[in-house]
Amino acid sequence: MKKVALVFCLLIASMAVKAQFEQGKWIVNPSLTGLDFTYSNNDKIKFGIGGKVGTFLIDGVALMVEAGADWSRPVDAYTLGTGARYYFNSTGVYLGGGVDLNRFRWKGGHNSTEWGLGLEAGYAYFLSRTVTVEPGVYYKWRFNDSDLSKFGVKIGFGFYF
């Protein structure tokens, strides 16, 4: 009997989650903890902050705009970008991708600007009807300087309205 009750509760919960990925809903996705560990050829471990804001154009597909910054040695980076996320059914699993512009500033005064593509995969775990914890992995590929490309793991929060 407990198994039947558990399955019924999970079914009801998944229906409530589906409502958060519907057309016209908004998502705000900050990295409030500032946790953004990455590995690349330029920096081994760094901390960064960032945020994304978006709206669902159709059920399960969100158009996102992002901004971020990270301060690590020997290079600081500032990011602006846009992209999209696709949520699989009502499970909370998503794939995302987009284009971004990075401004890099090295210690010593050298600056550069790079365009790139980003891919991400993650899971939106609902703590309540509108608040999620979103662990994910990502890869950011730089067009001109592959040493600035990076693979990383991040933890963020999501607020669905």
C-alpha positions as CSV (number, residue, x, y, z in Angstrom):
1,M,0.0,0.0,0.0
2,K,2.9,2.4,0.8
3,K,4.3,1.8,-2.7
4,V,1.0,2.7,-4.3
5,A,0.7,5.9,-2.2
6,L,4.3,6.9,-3.1
7,V,3.7,6.4,-6.9
8,F,0.4,8.4,-6.6
9,C,2.3,11.3,-4.7
10,L,5.0,11.3,-7.3
11,L,2.5,11.4,-10.1
12,I,0.7,14.4,-8.5
13,A,4.1,16.2,-7.9
14,S,5.1,15.7,-11.6
15,M,1.9,17.3,-12.8
16,A,2.6,20.3,-10.6
17,V,6.1,20.6,-11.9
18,K,4.9,20.5,-15.5
19,A,3.0,23.8,-14.9
20,Q,6.4,25.5,-14.3
21,F,7.6,24.8,-17.8
22,E,4.6,26.2,-19.7
23,Q,4.5,28.9,-22.3
24,G,4.5,32.4,-20.7
25,K,6.2,31.4,-17.5
26,W,9.4,33.2,-16.4
27,I,12.6,31.8,-15.0
28,V,15.3,33.6,-13.0
29,N,18.4,31.5,-12.5
30,P,21.2,33.1,-10.3
31,S,24.3,31.4,-9.0
32,L,23.7,32.8,-5.5
33,T,26.4,30.7,-3.9
34,G,29.0,32.0,-6.4
35,L,30.1,28.4,-6.9
36,D,31.3,27.8,-10.4
37,F,34.3,25.4,-10.4
38,T,35.9,25.0,-13.8
39,Y,39.0,23.4,-15.4
40,S,40.7,25.0,-18.3
41,N,44.3,25.5,-19.5
42,N,44.4,29.1,-18.1
43,D,43.1,28.5,-14.6
44,K,42.8,25.3,-12.7
45,I,40.0,26.2,-10.2
46,K,38.1,29.5,-10.0
47,F,35.0,31.0,-8.4
48,G,32.4,32.9,-10.4
49,I,29.0,34.4,-10.2
50,G,26.3,34.6,-12.8
51,G,22.7,34.7,-13.6
52,K,20.2,33.9,-16.3
53,V,16.7,35.2,-17.0
54,G,14.3,33.8,-19.5
55,T,10.8,33.1,-20.6
56,F,9.2,30.0,-22.0
57,L,8.3,30.6,-25.6
58,I,6.5,27.2,-25.9
59,D,6.0,24.5,-23.3
60,G,9.4,23.1,-22.3
61,V,11.5,25.6,-24.3
62,A,12.9,28.7,-22.7
63,L,14.8,31.6,-24.3
64,M,17.5,32.8,-21.9
65,V,19.8,35.8,-21.4
66,E,22.8,35.5,-19.2
67,A,25.4,37.7,-17.5
68,G,28.4,36.6,-15.4
69,A,31.7,37.5,-14.0
70,D,34.6,35.5,-12.5
71,W,37.7,36.7,-10.8
72,S,40.6,34.3,-10.9
73,R,44.3,34.4,-11.4
74,P,45.8,35.3,-13.8
75,V,42.6,36.3,-15.8
76,D,39.3,37.9,-15.0
77,A,36.3,37.3,-17.3
78,Y,33.0,39.1,-17.9
79,T,30.2,37.4,-19.9
80,L,27.1,38.4,-21.8
81,G,25.1,35.9,-23.8
82,T,21.9,34.5,-25.0
83,G,20.6,31.0,-25.6
84,A,17.8,28.5,-25.0
85,R,17.0,25.6,-22.8
86,Y,14.9,22.5,-23.5
87,Y,13.2,20.7,-20.6
88,F,12.4,17.0,-21.1
89,N,8.8,16.4,-20.1
90,S,8.2,17.3,-16.5
91,T,11.3,15.6,-15.1
92,G,13.4,18.8,-14.7
93,V,16.2,17.5,-16.8
94,Y,17.3,20.1,-19.3
95,L,19.8,20.7,-22.2
96,G,20.8,24.2,-23.1
97,G,23.0,26.0,-25.6
98,G,23.8,29.5,-26.7
99,V,26.3,32.1,-27.9
100,D,28.2,34.4,-25.6
101,L,30.7,37.3,-25.6
102,N,33.5,37.3,-23.1
103,R,35.8,40.1,-22.1
104,F,39.1,38.8,-20.7
105,R,41.4,40.9,-18.6
106,W,44.9,39.5,-17.7
107,K,46.9,40.7,-14.8
108,G,49.4,43.1,-16.3
109,G,46.9,45.0,-18.5
110,H,46.3,42.8,-21.5
111,N,42.6,42.6,-22.7
112,S,40.8,40.5,-25.3
113,T,37.3,39.9,-26.4
114,E,36.2,36.4,-27.5
115,W,33.0,34.9,-29.0
116,G,32.0,31.4,-28.1
117,L,29.4,28.7,-28.0
118,G,28.2,27.1,-24.8
119,L,26.4,23.8,-24.0
120,E,25.0,22.8,-20.7
121,A,23.0,19.9,-19.2
122,G,21.4,19.9,-15.7
123,Y,18.6,19.0,-13.5
124,A,16.0,21.4,-11.9
125,Y,15.2,19.8,-8.5
126,F,12.1,21.5,-7.1
127,L,12.4,22.4,-3.4
128,S,8.9,24.0,-3.6
129,R,6.5,24.9,-6.4
130,T,8.6,27.7,-7.7
131,V,12.2,27.2,-6.2
132,T,14.8,24.8,-7.6
133,V,18.3,23.8,-7.0
134,E,20.0,23.3,-10.3
135,P,23.3,21.3,-10.5
136,G,24.7,21.1,-14.0
137,V,27.8,20.6,-16.2
138,Y,28.8,22.8,-19.1
139,Y,31.3,23.3,-21.9
140,K,32.2,26.7,-23.3
141,W,34.1,26.7,-26.6
142,R,36.0,29.9,-27.6
143,F,36.2,30.6,-31.4
144,N,39.7,32.3,-31.5
145,D,41.6,30.9,-28.5
146,S,41.0,27.3,-27.5
147,D,43.0,27.8,-24.4
148,L,40.1,29.9,-23.1
149,S,37.6,27.1,-23.7
150,K,36.5,25.4,-20.5
151,F,34.5,22.5,-19.0
152,G,32.9,23.0,-15.6
153,V,30.4,22.0,-13.0
154,K,28.0,24.6,-11.4
155,I,25.3,24.8,-8.8
156,G,22.6,27.4,-9.1
157,F,19.0,28.2,-8.0
158,G,16.0,28.7,-10.2
159,F,12.9,30.7,-9.5
160,Y,9.9,30.0,-11.8
161,F,7.0,32.5,-12.0
